Amino acid sequence: YRPERSESSQDKYCFAYNIRITNESENPIQLVSREFEIQSVGLPHKDVVSGPGVTGRQPILKPGESFEYTS
């Protein structure tokens, strides 16, 4: 929860999340796309966010490497 970016008096709330992706295989991998389903409490529908890469990037990870981002 990010109170500095929220307006509770207007029922607007901002949240951030941290993601870490680690390549646990023996081969290089590439993160090429993402898809998130977001559902607000009390609402019947889900918003789907999808697209290429994350934060405008499509990192290639060698075995054992990690990629982290916050959104």
C-alpha positions in Angstrom: 0.0 0.0 0.0 1.4 3.4 -1.0 -0.4 6.0 1.2 1.5 8.9 -0.4 -0.1 8.1 -3.8 -3.5 7.2 -2.5 -6.6 9.4 -1.9 -8.7 7.4 0.6 -11.3 10.2 0.7 -11.9 9.5 -3.0 -11.7 5.7 -2.6 -8.5 5.7 -4.7 -5.8 3.4 -3.3 -2.3 2.8 -4.8 -0.4 -0.5 -4.3 3.1 -1.5 -5.5 4.5 -4.9 -5.9 8.0 -6.3 -6.1 8.9 -9.1 -8.5 12.0 -11.3 -8.6 12.5 -13.8 -11.4 15.4 -16.3 -11.0 16.6 -18.6 -13.7 16.9 -21.9 -12.0 17.5 -23.9 -15.2 20.8 -24.8 -16.8 20.2 -22.7 -19.9 19.7 -19.0 -20.6 16.1 -17.8 -20.6 14.4 -14.6 -21.7 11.4 -12.9 -20.2 9.3 -12.1 -23.2 5.9 -11.2 -21.9 3.7 -10.8 -18.8 0.1 -11.2 -17.8 -1.5 -10.1 -14.5 -5.1 -10.5 -13.4 -6.2 -7.8 -10.9 -9.5 -8.0 -9.0 -10.7 -5.4 -6.5 -12.5 -6.7 -3.4 -16.2 -6.6 -3.9 -16.2 -6.2 -7.7 -17.2 -9.1 -9.9 -14.8 -8.4 -12.8 -11.1 -8.7 -13.2 -8.8 -6.4 -15.1 -6.1 -8.2 -17.2 -2.8 -6.5 -17.9 -0.6 -8.1 -20.5 2.1 -7.2 -23.0 5.7 -7.7 -24.0 8.4 -7.8 -21.3 8.2 -5.9 -18.0 9.0 -2.3 -17.4 9.8 -2.0 -21.1 12.5 -4.7 -20.9 12.9 -8.3 -22.0 15.9 -9.4 -20.0 17.9 -12.5 -20.8 19.0 -14.4 -17.7 21.9 -16.8 -17.5 21.6 -19.8 -15.2 21.5 -18.5 -11.6 20.8 -14.9 -12.5 17.9 -12.9 -11.2 15.9 -9.9 -12.4 14.0 -7.7 -10.0 11.6 -4.8 -10.5 8.9 -2.8 -8.7 5.7 -1.6 -10.2 
